[in-house]
């Protein structure tokens, strides 16, 4: 079987109107030009050159980052509930998948049926990382923006790891998911550091490199060597025929799905480095009511969103075939 390549189009989108704060300390606002779910990543401006070019005409937009907000919560305690027994984990999976669709709906103060529907049709099977929350802070943010703008409601807070798999049946994908703790080094997904900022943008199908039409706002996250390794191991688990749900991947399987001289032919290459994010709001481009300034203001009022490191609580398998309201949670495995 020949290797496939997952492309990573990253065109420059036209600049969106900037949002400015009265406090000059948060100096960087950023808008990325990526399609969030299709690439499971967001653009992160990391070079000093990009920072110096913030105010130049034609820049891709602006990103918000505030060390002040982050430092305020450095000393806050993490929730460290004892991990459930393995038997409890397996018994909870089916129930959790039902609550995954309902968990946020219970926190919304208006009828979701009156909200706009996301019109883009997605595809395939998708793997989501579910991040630790503090007092339900991310889910509350999702509920807030959907309620405030009557915009599409994201069924569960998530960071996409792999999107749109079409080579596996639901049953086979679920079988492989049960081997994820054996396949990933250390048995857990590495912790994410504090978000590097807030991103909002619009992608439109038909523009160079853009393959979906969607508006979104997100918490922009950063990768690490540990995250890259874990994502490689996840790709191997779901694409390599030498991997199974009991022993994970064989020792002679590739440790890097991007290495041309050792990549199994069934494992697609991926864009490196991974650029993860956790979306907090979606909308259609033509009815987009999301505001970067509104998002920044909410973050300043709920500083745990930018001020906390987060463990990955679970990984879940979803059918993302069709429109968002058709998405179905198939299975879930908890890491702790």
C-alpha positions as CSV (number, residue, x, y, z in Angstrom):
1,X,0.0,0.0,0.0
2,X,1.4,3.4,-0.9
3,X,1.8,6.1,1.7
4,X,-0.8,8.9,1.7
5,X,-0.1,12.5,2.7
6,X,-2.3,14.7,4.8
7,X,-1.9,18.1,3.4
8,X,-1.7,21.2,5.5
9,X,-2.9,24.1,3.5
10,X,-2.2,27.3,5.3
11,X,-3.1,30.3,3.0
12,X,-3.0,33.8,4.2
13,X,-6.6,35.0,4.9
14,X,-7.6,38.5,4.5
15,X,-7.2,40.5,7.7
16,X,-10.2,40.8,9.9
17,X,-11.1,43.9,11.9
18,X,-8.9,44.1,15.0
19,X,-10.0,44.3,18.6
20,X,-8.1,46.4,21.0
21,X,-8.1,46.5,24.8
22,X,-7.7,49.6,26.9
23,X,-4.9,47.9,28.9
24,X,-1.8,48.0,26.8
25,X,-0.1,45.1,28.5
26,X,-1.9,42.4,26.4
27,X,0.1,43.2,23.3
28,X,-0.6,40.5,20.9
29,X,-3.9,39.7,19.2
30,X,-3.9,37.0,16.5
31,X,-6.2,35.6,13.9
32,X,-5.2,32.3,12.3
33,X,-6.0,31.1,8.8
34,X,-6.8,27.5,9.4
35,X,-9.8,25.2,9.3
36,X,-10.0,24.0,12.8
37,X,-11.6,20.5,12.6
38,X,-10.2,19.5,9.3
39,X,-6.6,20.1,10.4
40,X,-7.0,19.6,14.1
41,X,-4.7,22.5,14.7
42,X,-4.5,26.3,14.8
43,X,-1.9,28.7,13.6
44,X,0.4,29.8,16.4
45,X,2.6,32.9,15.9
46,X,5.9,31.9,17.5
47,X,8.7,33.9,15.8
48,X,9.8,37.3,17.0
49,X,9.5,38.4,13.4
50,X,5.8,37.7,13.4
51,X,5.4,39.6,16.7
52,X,7.1,42.6,15.3
53,X,4.8,42.6,12.2
54,X,1.6,42.7,14.3
55,X,0.6,46.1,13.2
56,X,1.7,46.0,9.6
57,X,-1.0,46.2,6.9
58,X,-1.9,42.8,5.4
59,X,-1.1,40.8,8.5
60,X,-3.2,37.7,9.1
61,X,-4.8,39.2,12.2
62,X,-4.2,39.4,15.9
63,X,-3.8,37.1,18.8
64,X,-4.4,37.8,22.5
65,X,-1.9,36.8,25.1
66,X,-1.8,38.0,28.7
67,X,0.9,36.9,31.1
68,X,-1.0,38.8,33.8
69,X,-4.1,36.6,33.5
70,X,-2.0,33.5,33.5
71,X,0.1,34.5,36.5
72,X,-3.0,35.2,38.6
73,X,-3.7,31.5,38.6
74,X,-0.3,29.9,38.8
75,X,-0.9,28.8,42.4
76,X,-4.4,27.5,41.9
77,X,-4.8,23.8,42.8
78,X,-5.5,21.2,40.2
79,X,-8.3,18.7,40.6
80,X,-6.6,15.4,41.5
81,X,-9.4,12.9,41.9
82,X,-8.1,9.4,42.2
83,X,-8.2,7.4,38.9
84,X,-11.1,5.0,38.6
85,X,-10.4,1.2,38.4
86,X,-10.1,-0.2,34.9
87,X,-13.4,-2.0,35.3
88,X,-15.1,1.2,36.1
89,X,-13.6,2.9,33.1
90,X,-14.9,0.3,30.7
91,X,-18.4,0.3,32.3
92,X,-18.5,4.1,32.1
93,X,-17.7,4.5,28.4
94,X,-21.1,3.9,26.9
95,X,-22.8,6.1,29.5
96,X,-20.2,8.8,29.0
97,X,-20.8,8.9,25.3
98,X,-24.5,9.6,25.9
99,X,-23.7,12.4,28.3
100,X,-21.2,13.8,25.9
101,X,-24.0,15.2,23.8
102,X,-26.1,16.2,26.7
103,X,-23.6,17.6,29.1
104,X,-23.5,21.1,27.7
105,X,-27.2,21.3,26.8
106,X,-28.0,21.0,30.5
107,X,-26.1,24.3,31.1
108,X,-27.7,26.3,28.4
109,X,-30.4,28.7,29.4
110,X,-32.3,28.7,26.1
111,X,-33.7,26.3,23.6
112,X,-31.0,24.9,21.3
113,X,-33.5,24.1,18.6
114,X,-33.8,27.9,17.9
115,X,-30.1,28.2,17.4
116,X,-28.4,28.4,14.0
117,X,-27.1,25.2,12.6
118,X,-23.6,24.8,11.3
119,X,-24.1,24.2,7.6
120,X,-20.7,22.6,6.7
121,X,-20.8,18.8,6.2
122,X,-17.9,17.0,7.8
123,X,-16.7,13.5,7.3
124,X,-15.4,10.2,8.7
125,X,-14.4,9.2,12.2
126,X,-12.6,11.6,14.5
127,X,-10.5,11.3,17.7
128,X,-11.0,14.0,20.3
129,X,-8.8,14.7,23.4
130,X,-11.0,15.8,26.3
131,X,-9.2,18.3,28.5
132,X,-9.4,18.6,32.3
133,X,-11.8,21.4,33.3
134,X,-11.9,23.5,36.4
135,X,-15.4,24.2,37.6
136,X,-16.7,23.3,34.2
137,X,-14.9,26.4,32.8
138,X,-14.5,25.4,29.1
139,X,-17.9,23.8,28.8
140,X,-19.4,26.9,30.4
141,X,-17.6,29.1,27.8
142,X,-19.0,27.0,25.0
143,X,-22.5,27.3,26.5
144,X,-22.1,31.1,27.0
145,X,-21.1,31.9,23.4
146,X,-23.7,29.6,21.9
147,X,-26.4,31.1,24.1
148,X,-25.3,34.7,23.7
149,X,-25.1,34.6,19.9
150,X,-27.7,31.9,19.2
151,X,-24.9,30.2,17.4
152,X,-24.3,26.4,16.8
153,X,-23.6,24.5,20.0
154,X,-20.5,22.4,20.1
155,X,-21.6,19.0,21.6
156,X,-18.5,18.6,23.8
157,X,-15.3,20.5,24.6
158,X,-12.5,18.9,22.6
159,X,-9.1,19.1,21.1
160,X,-9.0,17.2,17.8
161,X,-6.2,14.7,17.4
162,X,-7.1,12.9,14.2
163,X,-10.0,14.0,11.9
164,X,-12.0,12.3,9.2
165,X,-10.8,8.7,9.1
166,X,-12.5,6.8,6.4
167,X,-10.5,3.5,6.3
168,X,-12.0,1.9,9.4
169,X,-15.4,0.8,10.4
170,X,-16.9,2.1,13.7
171,X,-16.4,-1.3,15.2
172,X,-12.7,-1.6,14.2
173,X,-12.0,2.0,15.3
174,X,-13.6,1.3,18.7
175,X,-11.6,-1.9,19.0
176,X,-8.3,0.0,18.4
177,X,-9.3,2.8,20.7
178,X,-9.3,0.3,23.6
179,X,-5.6,-0.2,23.1
180,X,-4.7,3.5,23.3
181,X,-3.3,3.4,26.9
182,X,-0.9,0.6,25.8
183,X,0.0,2.3,22.6
184,X,0.9,5.7,24.2
185,X,4.1,6.1,26.2
186,X,3.4,6.2,29.9
187,X,-0.3,5.2,29.3
188,X,-1.5,8.8,29.4
189,X,-1.6,11.8,27.0
190,X,1.0,14.5,28.0
191,X,-0.3,17.5,29.9
192,X,-0.9,20.7,28.0
193,X,0.6,23.9,29.3
194,X,-1.4,27.1,29.7
195,X,-3.0,28.2,26.4
196,X,-0.7,30.5,24.4
197,X,-3.6,32.8,23.4
198,X,-7.1,33.2,21.9
199,X,-7.7,32.8,18.2
200,X,-10.7,33.7,16.0
201,X,-11.0,33.4,12.3
202,X,-13.1,32.5,9.2
203,X,-12.3,29.9,6.6
204,X,-14.2,29.8,3.3
205,X,-14.3,26.9,0.9
206,X,-12.9,27.7,-2.5
207,X,-10.2,30.1,-1.3
208,X,-6.7,28.8,-1.8
209,X,-6.0,26.0,0.6
210,X,-9.3,26.3,2.5
211,X,-11.6,23.2,2.3
212,X,-14.4,24.2,4.6
213,X,-16.6,27.2,5.4
214,X,-16.7,27.9,9.1
215,X,-16.1,30.6,11.7
216,X,-14.7,29.7,15.1
217,X,-13.0,30.9,18.3
218,X,-10.5,28.9,20.2
219,X,-8.1,28.5,23.0
220,X,-4.7,28.1,21.2
221,X,-2.5,25.4,22.7
222,X,1.2,24.5,22.2
223,X,2.8,21.2,21.3
224,X,5.9,19.6,22.8
225,X,8.2,16.6,22.0
226,X,6.0,14.5,24.2
227,X,2.9,15.6,22.3
228,X,4.5,14.9,19.0
229,X,5.5,11.4,20.1
230,X,2.0,10.7,21.5
231,X,0.3,11.8,18.3
232,X,2.7,9.6,16.2
233,X,1.8,6.7,18.4
234,X,-1.9,7.4,18.0
235,X,-1.5,7.6,14.2
236,X,0.3,4.2,14.2
237,X,-2.5,2.7,16.4
238,X,-5.2,3.7,14.0
239,X,-3.4,3.3,10.7
240,X,-0.7,0.6,11.1
241,X,-1.9,-2.9,10.5
242,X,0.8,-4.1,13.0
243,X,-1.1,-2.4,15.8
244,X,-3.9,-4.1,17.8
245,X,-6.1,-3.4,20.8
246,X,-4.2,-5.6,23.2
247,X,-0.5,-5.1,22.7
248,X,-0.5,-1.8,20.9
249,X,2.1,-1.5,18.1
250,X,4.8,-3.9,17.4
251,X,8.4,-2.9,18.4
252,X,9.5,-2.8,14.8
253,X,6.8,-0.4,13.8
254,X,7.8,3.2,12.9
255,X,8.2,5.6,15.8
256,X,7.7,8.6,13.5
257,X,4.9,8.7,10.9
258,X,6.7,11.5,9.1
259,X,10.0,9.6,8.6
260,X,10.2,8.7,4.9
261,X,12.7,5.8,5.5
262,X,10.8,4.0,8.2
263,X,7.1,4.9,7.8
264,X,4.7,2.0,7.4
265,X,3.0,2.3,4.1
266,X,-0.4,2.3,5.8
267,X,0.4,5.3,8.0
268,X,-0.1,8.7,6.4
269,X,2.3,11.5,7.0
270,X,1.1,14.5,8.9
271,X,2.0,18.2,9.2
272,X,4.6,18.9,11.8
273,X,4.6,20.4,14.3
274,X,1.1,19.6,15.6
275,X,-0.8,22.8,16.4
276,X,-3.6,21.9,18.8
277,X,-6.5,24.0,19.9
278,X,-9.7,23.7,21.9
279,X,-12.6,25.4,20.1
280,X,-15.1,27.3,22.2
281,X,-17.5,28.6,19.5
282,X,-18.5,27.8,15.9
283,X,-20.6,29.7,13.4
284,X,-21.3,30.0,9.7
285,X,-19.3,32.6,7.8
286,X,-22.4,34.3,6.4
287,X,-24.1,34.6,9.8
288,X,-21.0,34.9,12.0
289,X,-21.6,36.7,15.2
290,X,-18.4,35.8,17.0
291,X,-16.2,38.7,18.1
292,X,-12.6,38.5,19.1
293,X,-13.1,41.4,21.5
294,X,-16.1,39.6,23.0
295,X,-14.0,36.4,23.4
296,X,-11.1,38.3,25.0
297,X,-13.4,40.0,27.4
298,X,-14.9,36.7,28.5
299,X,-11.4,35.3,29.0
300,X,-10.5,38.2,31.2
301,X,-13.6,37.6,33.3
302,X,-12.8,33.8,33.6
303,X,-9.0,33.7,33.9
304,X,-8.7,30.0,34.6
305,X,-9.3,29.5,30.8
306,X,-5.9,31.0,30.0
307,X,-4.2,30.5,33.4
308,X,-4.2,26.8,33.9
309,X,-2.3,23.8,32.6
310,X,-4.6,20.9,31.8
311,X,-4.3,17.2,31.8
312,X,-6.1,15.1,29.2
313,X,-8.9,13.3,30.9
314,X,-10.0,11.1,28.1
315,X,-9.9,10.3,24.4
316,X,-13.2,9.8,22.5
317,X,-14.1,8.4,19.2
318,X,-16.8,10.3,17.2
319,X,-18.6,9.9,14.0
320,X,-18.3,13.3,12.4
321,X,-20.1,12.4,9.3
322,X,-22.5,15.1,8.1
323,X,-23.5,18.3,9.9
324,X,-22.6,18.9,13.5
325,X,-26.0,18.0,14.9
326,X,-25.5,14.5,13.4
327,X,-22.2,13.8,15.2
328,X,-22.3,10.7,17.4
329,X,-20.0,9.7,20.3
330,X,-19.1,6.1,19.7
331,X,-16.6,5.2,22.5
332,X,-14.4,6.8,25.1
333,X,-11.3,5.8,27.1
334,X,-10.3,7.7,30.2
335,X,-6.7,8.3,31.0
336,X,-7.2,8.9,34.7
